C-alpha cells in the first residue's frame, strides 16, 4: 500500500508544555498555521513553577489573556506573603508582606506615567496556566492540535523538514512537511540528541539549598488553614528548624486546601510512597493532620545548562530543550516563553515573504546569550540560598528560644531569599533587562544601560538605546487595557513618533513597498520623549527597539533590509 502524502504545514511544534503552547498562540496571533504534537493527551496536571514573570505577563497581555491568567490559582484577595515558621503549626519567625492581586491592581492606579510594570509578576502554579493555554490553543483556527502523538523521526533539506509522528496507541502514523520545526519538548528531547547538540554548563550538587535530589508533592491538607494558618495566610510557607529533613517550602495553590510541597529529605527511601511523604509534611507542620497525597515527582536541582546552538538548519530549539535551570526565580519557563515570543514574529515574517534570509538565524544570536545570562542568574541566586544554619533552641518555649526566634530574621537563609524584596528589585533586570546589543537586526545608537551585566540582575533601567525592551509608558490615567503604550503597538513594526513635526511618510511608503507591516503611533507625552531621547523610534513586533533618530535616515531601503534580516 502506498504511503499517504505528507500533510503540509508551515510550522510543526514538538512539545505541548507552556513554551510550545505559547508558540502556537503567538503564531495564531500572526495568522500562521501550525501543528503542535505532544505525547500526553491533555495538559499535565502536576505542580511545577509558580511564577509568571512581568515579561511573560506582557506577552499574555499582547495575546489578550493576561486578565484571564490572573483569575487562576489563588483568590484575588489572597496575600502573596512569604511566611517563615519553625513549623507550620507553631512559631512564625518572619514575614515579608506582598500585596494580593486586588491590592496590586489598585496600586497600579497611582503609579507614575513611566511605570515599568504594567503587568507585574503573578504567582500562579504552572499547571493551571498550562491547562488554560491548552484550552485556548484548541480554540485556534490556525492550530492543528495533535496531543496523544509522539514524534519518532525527521529529516530536513534546504526547503523544509519532514517529520513523522504516530499516535501513542499506535493507531495512526502521519508525516508532516513543514518549513520549520521548533522543538519545545524539554530537557530529554530526542530531537536535540539526534542533532548532536549538547548542553554546556554544569549541575551544582552541594553547598546550596537548591541542589541535589528534591521531591515535588501535590497534596490536599483540609484542616491546615482552619486550624493553623487561616489568619496568617501567605503564598509561600517556609519551615525553618534544626531538623534538616523538615526544611521545606509549602506553596498555596488554591487558597483553601491544596498545596505544593518542595522538600529535600536526606534519607528518603528508594521506593518513596505516600505514607512516607505524609510523614515528611506532618513533621514540617508539627501536627498530625489529615494529608491526601495527590501526586509526587522526584527531580534534581542545581542545573545551569545552555545548549551549544539553538538552531540546526530548519530545526530550532526553545525552552528546556535549549536551557535547563535551577528553579530559583521562575526563570526557566519564562525564559522559554520569551524565546518563542522572539521567534514567532520572525517565522511569521519569513513565511509571509517580507522577512529576509537572516531573520530566523538571528533567533540564536539574540536568545542564546540570554539563556546563558539567565542560567547564570539562577545559579547566582541559588548560591546565596544555602542550607540554613538554625539554632538548636529556636523551637524551645523558653526565654532563650524566644531570643533565638527574634534573631532569626537576620540569618542568611532568610536575608538572601530573593522573594523578600519589592517587585522592582526582585530580579527585575532578569525579567525585563535582556538586551540584544550585538544583534545584526539592531542599529546601534548610544551606550547600553548597566543591567546587561551580571552584577545588576536585580535592577532594570529603562532605556531608549536600541537593542532593549521599549520602555513602558501609560498613555492615560485609566490604567486598564488600552491605556498602555504596548496596547497601541501594531502586530508588525511600529514607528513611534514623539515629535509631531517629524516626517515619517518615506519610511511608511518604503515598508509598504516591501509588504512589511508598519504602523505610526503618535505620542506627545514629555515623559516619553525624555525616556526615548529621540523624535522617532522603530519598535519591533516583540517590543524591542530596532532603531531611533531625530529624523529618518537617507537610505531607507538599507534600514528596512537590516531590521528585517535581508
C-alpha positions in Angstrom: 0.0 0.0 0.0 1.3 3.5 -0.9 2.2 5.7 2.0 -0.2 8.7 2.3 1.0 12.0 1.1 2.5 14.2 3.8 0.4 16.9 5.4 1.8 20.4 4.6 2.0 22.9 7.4 4.3 26.0 7.8 5.5 25.1 11.3 5.5 21.9 13.4 5.9 22.4 17.2 7.1 19.3 19.1 6.1 19.6 22.8 2.9 20.8 24.3 4.1 22.3 27.6 3.7 26.1 28.2 6.5 27.1 25.8 5.1 25.0 22.9 1.6 26.2 23.7 2.6 29.8 23.8 4.4 29.5 20.4 1.2 28.1 18.9 -0.7 31.0 20.3 1.8 33.6 19.0 1.8 32.0 15.5 -2.0 32.0 15.6 -1.8 35.7 16.6 0.2 36.3 13.4 -2.3 34.2 11.4 0.3 31.5 10.7 -0.9 27.9 10.6 1.0 25.3 12.7 0.7 21.8 14.1 1.5 21.0 17.7 2.5 17.5 18.7 2.6 16.2 22.3 2.8 12.8 23.8 0.3 13.4 26.6 -3.4 13.6 25.6 -4.1 16.5 28.0 -2.1 19.2 29.7 -0.2 17.6 32.6 -1.7 18.3 36.0 1.1 18.3 38.5 2.6 21.3 40.3 5.6 22.9 38.6 6.9 26.5 38.7 4.8 29.2 40.4 5.8 32.5 38.8 4.6 34.1 35.5 7.1 37.0 35.4 6.5 40.5 34.3 7.8 39.9 30.7 5.6 36.8 30.3 2.6 38.7 31.6 3.3 41.3 29.0 3.2 38.6 26.3 -0.1 37.4 27.7 -1.4 40.9 27.5 -0.5 41.1 23.9 -2.5 37.9 23.3 -5.4 39.3 25.2 -5.3 36.8 28.0 -3.4 38.4 30.9 -6.6 39.2 32.9 -7.8 35.6 32.4 -4.4 34.2 33.7 -4.8 36.3 36.8 -8.1 34.6 37.6 -6.3 31.3 38.0 -4.9 29.8 41.3 -5.3 31.8 44.4 -8.4 34.0 45.1 -7.8 37.7 44.2 -7.7 38.7 47.8 -5.2 36.2 48.9 -1.9 37.8 50.0 1.4 36.7 48.3 3.4 37.0 51.6 6.5 35.0 52.4 6.0 33.5 55.9 8.7 31.6 57.8 7.8 29.3 60.7 9.7 26.9 62.9 6.8 24.6 62.0 3.6 25.5 60.3 1.5 25.0 63.4 3.9 26.8 65.6 6.1 30.0 65.8 6.1 32.5 63.0 9.6 34.0 62.9 9.5 36.3 59.9 7.1 37.6 57.3 7.7 39.6 54.1 4.3 41.1 53.1 3.3 41.2 49.5 0.0 42.5 48.2 -2.8 40.4 46.9 -3.8 40.9 43.2 -6.7 43.1 44.3 -4.3 45.3 46.2 -1.7 45.4 43.5 -4.4 46.3 40.9 -5.4 49.2 43.0 -1.8 50.3 43.4 -1.5 50.5 39.6 -3.9 53.4 39.5 -1.4 55.7 41.2 1.8 54.5 39.5 3.8 57.1 37.5 3.4 57.5 33.8 6.8 55.8 33.4 5.8 52.7 35.5 7.7 49.8 34.0 5.4 47.0 35.4 2.2 47.3 33.5 1.8 43.6 34.1 3.7 42.7 37.3 4.8 39.2 38.0 1.9 36.9 39.0 2.2 33.9 41.3 0.1 31.0 40.0 1.1 27.4 39.5 2.2 26.5 36.0 -0.2 23.5 35.9 -3.2 25.8 36.0 -1.7 28.1 33.3 -0.7 25.1 31.1 -4.3 23.8 31.2 -5.7 27.2 30.3 -3.2 27.7 27.4 -4.1 24.2 26.2 -7.8 25.1 26.1 -7.1 28.3 24.3 -4.9 26.6 21.7 -7.7 24.1 21.0 -9.9 27.1 20.0 -7.4 28.5 17.5 -8.4 28.0 13.8 -4.7 28.1 12.7 -3.5 25.3 15.1 -3.8 21.6 14.4 -3.6 20.1 17.9 -2.2 16.6 18.0 -2.0 15.7 21.7 -1.6 12.0 22.2 1.0 11.8 19.3 4.7 11.2 19.5 7.4 12.4 17.0 9.6 9.5 16.0 11.8 10.8 13.2 12.6 13.7 10.9 14.8 14.7 8.0 15.5 18.1 6.5 16.7 19.7 3.4 17.2 23.2 2.1 13.4 23.6 1.5 11.9 22.2 4.7 11.6 19.4 7.3 9.7 16.1 7.0 8.6 14.9 10.5 6.8 11.6 11.2 4.7 11.1 14.3 2.4 8.3 15.4 -0.5 8.1 17.9 0.7 6.8 21.2 -1.7 3.9 20.9 -0.2 3.0 17.5 -3.4 3.5 15.6 -2.1 6.0 13.1 1.1 7.5 11.7 1.4 10.7 9.8 4.3 12.6 8.1 4.2 16.4 8.1 6.1 18.6 5.7 6.9 21.9 7.3 9.1 24.9 6.6 10.3 24.8 10.2 10.2 22.5 13.2 10.5 24.0 16.7 11.5 21.6 19.4 9.9 22.5 22.8 9.9 19.0 24.1 12.1 19.6 27.2 15.4 18.5 28.6 15.1 14.9 27.4 14.4 16.0 23.8 15.1 13.2 21.3 15.3 15.8 18.6 18.1 17.7 20.3 20.0 14.5 20.9 19.6 13.3 17.3 21.0 16.6 16.1 24.1 16.0 18.3 23.5 19.2 20.2 24.9 19.1 23.7 24.3 21.2 26.8 27.2 23.4 28.1 27.4 24.2 31.8 27.2 22.1 34.9 24.9 20.9 37.7 25.5 22.0 41.2 25.4 19.2 43.7 26.3 20.7 47.0 26.8 23.9 49.1 23.3 25.2 48.2 19.8 24.6 49.3 18.6 24.1 45.7 21.0 21.4 44.7 20.6 17.6 44.7 17.5 15.4 44.9 14.2 17.0 45.7 10.5 15.9 45.7 7.6 18.0 44.4 4.4 16.9 46.1 0.8 17.9 45.3 -1.2 17.5 48.4 -4.5 18.3 50.0 -4.5 19.4 53.7 -8.1 20.2 54.5 -7.5 21.5 58.1 -4.3 23.4 57.7 -6.0 26.8 57.1 -8.8 26.3 59.6 -6.6 25.1 62.5 -3.3 26.9 62.0 -2.7 29.4 59.2 -6.1 30.7 58.2 -5.4 34.1 59.9 -1.8 34.0 58.7 -2.3 33.4 55.0 0.7 33.6 52.8 1.7 32.4 49.3 4.8 30.5 50.5 5.3 28.9 53.9 8.9 28.1 54.9 9.7 25.5 57.7 12.9 26.6 59.4 14.1 24.4 62.3 17.1 22.3 63.3 15.8 19.1 61.6 17.2 19.1 58.0 14.5 16.6 56.9 11.7 19.0 57.7 13.1 22.1 55.9 10.6 22.5 53.2 8.6 25.0 51.3 4.8 24.8 51.2 3.2 26.8 48.4 -0.5 27.7 48.5 -2.2 26.6 45.2 -5.9 27.4 45.6 -6.1 29.3 48.9 -8.2 26.6 50.6 -6.7 23.1 50.9 -4.3 22.3 48.1 -0.6 22.9 48.3 2.7 22.2 46.6 5.4 20.9 48.8 9.1 21.2 47.8 11.2 19.1 50.1 14.8 17.7 50.2 14.8 14.8 52.6 18.2 13.4 53.4 17.1 9.8 54.0 14.3 9.2 51.5 13.9 5.5 50.6 14.4 4.4 47.0 10.8 3.5 46.7 9.2 6.5 48.3 5.5 6.0 49.0 2.6 8.3 50.0 2.8 7.3 53.7 6.5 8.4 53.8 5.6 11.7 52.2 2.8 12.2 54.7 5.3 11.8 57.5 7.5 14.5 56.0 4.7 17.0 55.8 3.4 16.2 59.2 6.8 16.8 60.6 7.0 20.1 58.9 3.5 21.1 60.1 4.3 19.8 63.6 0.8 18.2 63.9 -0.9 15.0 62.9 -3.3 16.4 60.3 -5.1 14.6 57.5 -3.0 14.7 54.4 -4.0 13.5 51.0 -1.1 13.0 48.5 -2.4 13.6 45.0 0.9 13.1 43.2 4.7 13.3 43.7 7.7 13.5 41.4 11.5 13.3 42.3 13.8 15.7 40.5 17.3 17.1 40.7 18.0 20.7 41.4 21.2 22.7 40.5 21.3 22.7 36.7 22.8 25.7 34.9 22.9 24.4 31.3 22.5 26.0 27.9 22.8 24.2 24.5 25.7 24.9 22.3 23.4 26.0 19.5 19.7 26.9 19.2 19.3 26.0 15.5 20.4 23.3 13.1 19.1 24.1 9.6 15.4 24.4 9.8 15.0 22.9 13.3 15.1 25.3 16.2 15.2 24.6 20.0 13.3 26.6 22.7 12.5 26.3 26.4 14.1 23.4 28.3 15.3 21.8 25.1 17.6 24.8 24.9 18.3 25.6 28.6 17.9 23.9 32.0 17.7 26.0 35.2 17.8 25.7 38.9 14.2 26.6 39.8 15.0 29.8 41.6 13.2 32.9 40.4 11.0 31.1 37.9 13.5 31.8 35.2 13.1 28.5 33.3 9.6 28.6 31.8 9.6 32.4 31.5 12.9 32.4 29.5 11.3 29.7 27.3 8.2 31.8 26.7 10.4 34.8 25.8 12.3 32.6 23.4 9.3 31.8 21.4 7.9 35.3 21.5 11.2 36.3 19.9 11.0 33.5 17.3 7.3 33.7 16.4 7.3 37.1 14.6 10.5 36.1 12.7 8.9 32.8 11.5 5.8 34.8 10.5 7.8 37.4 8.6 9.7 34.8 6.6 6.6 32.7 5.9 4.7 35.9 4.8 7.6 36.8 2.5 8.8 40.1 3.9 11.4 38.6 6.3 14.8 38.1 4.9 17.1 35.0 4.9 19.0 36.2 8.1 15.9 36.8 10.2 15.3 33.3 11.6 19.1 32.9 12.1 19.0 35.9 14.4 17.0 33.9 16.9 20.0 32.0 18.1 22.2 35.2 18.0 19.8 37.0 20.2 18.4 34.3 22.5 21.4 32.1 23.3 23.2 34.9 25.2 20.0 35.5 27.2 19.8 31.8 28.0 23.3 31.8 29.3 22.7 35.0 31.2 19.6 33.7 32.9 21.0 30.4 33.9 23.9 32.3 35.4 21.4 34.5 37.3 19.6 31.4 38.6 23.0 30.0 39.7 23.8 33.3 41.5 20.6 33.3 43.4 20.9 29.7 44.3 24.5 30.0 45.6 23.3 32.6 48.1 20.4 30.5 49.1 22.4 27.9 51.0 21.3 25.3 53.6 20.3 27.3 56.7 22.2 27.3 60.0 19.5 27.2 62.6 20.0 27.5 66.4 19.1 24.2 68.2 16.9 26.1 70.7 14.8 28.0 68.1 11.7 25.9 68.9 12.0 26.0 72.6 9.3 27.8 74.6 11.9 29.4 76.8 13.5 32.8 77.1 16.5 31.5 75.1 14.2 30.1 72.4 12.3 33.4 72.2 15.6 35.3 71.8 16.7 32.9 69.0 13.4 33.5 67.2 13.8 37.2 67.4 17.2 36.9 65.8 16.0 34.5 63.1 15.1 37.3 60.5 18.9 38.0 60.4 20.0 34.6 59.3 21.4 34.5 55.8 18.8 31.9 54.7 16.1 34.5 55.1 18.1 37.6 54.3 19.2 36.1 50.9 15.8 34.8 49.9 15.2 36.8 46.7 11.4 36.8 47.3 11.9 39.1 50.3 12.2 42.2 48.1 9.8 44.6 46.4 9.0 43.7 42.8 11.1 46.4 41.3 14.1 44.8 42.9 13.3 41.2 42.7 15.3 40.0 39.7 13.8 42.9 37.7 16.9 43.0 35.4 16.5 39.4 34.6 12.8 39.8 33.8 12.9 42.9 31.7 16.6 43.8 31.1 17.7 41.2 28.5 19.3 43.1 25.6 20.3 42.2 22.0 23.1 44.7 21.7 25.1 42.6 19.2 22.2 41.6 17.1 22.6 42.1 13.3 19.0 43.4 13.3 19.7 46.3 15.6 21.1 49.8 14.6 23.4 50.9 17.5 22.9 54.4 18.9 24.2 55.2 22.4 25.6 53.3 25.4 23.5 50.4 26.7 22.5 50.6 30.4 24.2 48.6 33.0 21.5 46.0 33.6 23.0 43.8 30.9 25.9 43.0 33.3 25.7 40.1 35.8 26.1 42.2 38.9 22.8 44.1 38.3 20.3 41.2 37.8 18.0 42.9 40.3 18.0 46.3 38.6 16.1 47.2 35.4 17.0 50.6 33.8 14.5 51.5 31.1 16.4 53.0 28.1 15.7 54.2 24.6 19.0 52.8 23.4 18.3 50.3 20.6 18.6 46.6 21.5 16.5 46.6 24.6 12.8 46.4 25.5 10.9 49.5 24.6 10.4 51.4 27.9 6.8 51.4 29.0 4.6 54.5 29.2 1.0 54.8 30.4 -0.9 56.9 27.9 -3.9 57.8 30.1 -5.0 57.8 33.7 -7.3 54.8 33.5 -4.5 52.2 33.8 -6.6 49.5 32.0 -6.4 47.5 28.8 -5.9 50.1 26.1 -4.0 52.5 28.5 -0.6 51.1 27.9 1.9 52.0 25.1 2.1 48.3 24.5 -1.6 48.1 23.8 -1.2 50.6 20.9 1.7 48.9 19.2 0.9 47.1 15.9 1.4 43.4 15.1 4.3 44.4 12.8 6.8 47.2 13.3 5.6 50.4 14.9 7.2 53.8 14.2 6.8 55.7 17.5 6.7 59.4 16.7 7.4 61.6 19.7 7.6 64.9 17.8 4.5 65.6 15.6 6.6 67.6 13.2 8.9 64.7 12.3 8.4 63.3 8.8 7.6 59.6 8.6 5.9 59.2 5.1 9.1 58.0 3.4 9.6 55.1 5.7 5.9 54.1 5.7 5.9 54.0 1.9 9.2 52.1 1.7 7.8 49.5 4.2 4.6 49.2 2.2 6.6 48.6 -1.0 8.2 45.6 0.8 4.8 44.3 2.1 6.4 44.9 5.6 3.7 45.7 8.2 4.3 49.1 9.8 2.1 51.5 11.8 2.8 55.0 13.0 1.9 55.8 16.6 2.0 59.4 17.8 2.7 60.1 21.5 3.3 63.6 22.7 3.9 63.0 26.4 7.1 64.7 27.5 8.0 61.7 29.7 8.1 59.5 26.6 10.4 62.0 24.8 12.7 62.2 27.8 12.9 58.4 28.1 13.4 57.6 24.4 15.7 60.7 23.8 14.8 60.8 20.1 11.9 62.0 18.0 11.4 58.7 16.1 11.7 55.2 17.5 11.2 52.0 15.5 9.8 49.2 17.6 9.9 45.6 16.5 6.9 43.2 16.9 8.5 41.8 20.1 8.6 45.4 21.7 12.4 45.7 21.2 13.9 48.9 19.8 15.5 48.4 16.4 16.4 52.0 15.5 15.9 55.5 16.7 16.7 59.0 15.4 15.5 62.6 15.2 14.9 62.2 11.5 14.6 59.4 9.0 17.9 58.1 7.6 18.7 58.9 3.9 18.9 55.2 2.9 15.5 53.9 4.0 16.0 50.7 2.0 19.1 49.8 3.9 17.4 50.3 7.3 14.4 48.1 6.3 16.7 45.5 4.9 18.7 45.4 8.1 15.9 45.2 10.6 14.1 42.5 8.5 17.1 40.3 8.1 17.5 40.9 4.4 
